[in-house]
Amino acid sequence: MKLTILGCHSATPRVNSHPTAQYLEIKNHHFLIDCGEGTQVQLRKYGVKFSKIKYIFISHLHGDHFFGLVGLISTFRLLNRETELHIYGPKGIKEVITLQLKLSNSWTHYPLYFHELTATGSELIFEDDKVEVHTIPLEHRIYTNGFLFKEKLGERKLNISAIKNYKEIEICDYQNLKIGRDFKLENGTIIKNKDLTLDPPAPKSYAFCSDTSYLPAIVPIIKEATCLYHETTFLKDKVALATTTKHSTAEQAAKIALQANVQQLIIGHYSGRYKNIEVFKTEAQEIFKNTHLAETGKVFEIN
């Protein structure tokens, strides 16, 4: 699981400050999370192949989280994309994007599917044999979701030293062992799978919490996550402003990480009033030590 930060600042873009967008690689899937203005330029800058992106998740319809989407969709068209594209986001995202495509006569030549979200509770919105994605209902000025990306339990690992004790077990039998089947010897003896294999690695998970007030209600949803990204627009000296604008402070994000017992916390969405983002890390680490700063272009290996 690998996360690339394409943008991590709030509100207006600046020369070296880009609005929210992240690129998540998980189990051979390539997910784009939020798509602030200039995201396609950032994708180019950090070497992400456009053709790999098949699923885009938009947290909410504030410009710094989705104004780059129509541009990216249009560029896919110019590149003669044929692969379908799925967009998950709040109700209204289909209308706002298709209106722009209509008025600019820029309809896509590839299948474009919108999955509009309206639920106020957590729901499963994507699933295949390797990965599942759940919403994390957040509290912001408009309808907003975070997203929990979870690996499914993988195949069991072969215990070769144990397998070598049974000459009847051949390479062609290995896949059945990986998927958990016992092995039956010619004399009828059953060798239990657990005696021939090892447990697979524990599945990893990544929780993305976009713009939100301090919201302990999300803790049960993100409990034990391998990595949590949580917005920190302000420091604790601006907690009143955070409450008014329905954002969070670095201290509040750290409290959520601690309560949820996550392994790692990444913070971002910094207000432009702060010139040195190290102060966010300092504040958060007073409560949750394993805190890291989101920085444009930074890559996190989530282990």
Secondary structure, 3 states (H helix, E strand, C coil): CEEEEEECECCCCECCECECEEEEEECCEEEEEEECCCHHHHHHHCCCCHHHCCEEECCCCCHHHHCCHHHHHHHHHHCCCCCCEEEEEECCHHHHHHHHHHHCCCCCCCCEEEEEECCCCCCEEEECCCEEEEEEECCCCCCCEEEEEEECCCCCEECHHHHCCCCCCCHHHHHHHHCCCCEECCCCCEECHHHCEECCCCCCEEEEECCCCCCHHHHHHHCCCCEEEEECCECHHHHHHHHHHCCCEHHHHHHHHHHHCCCCEEEECECCCCCCCHHHHHHHHCCCCCEEECCCCCEEECC
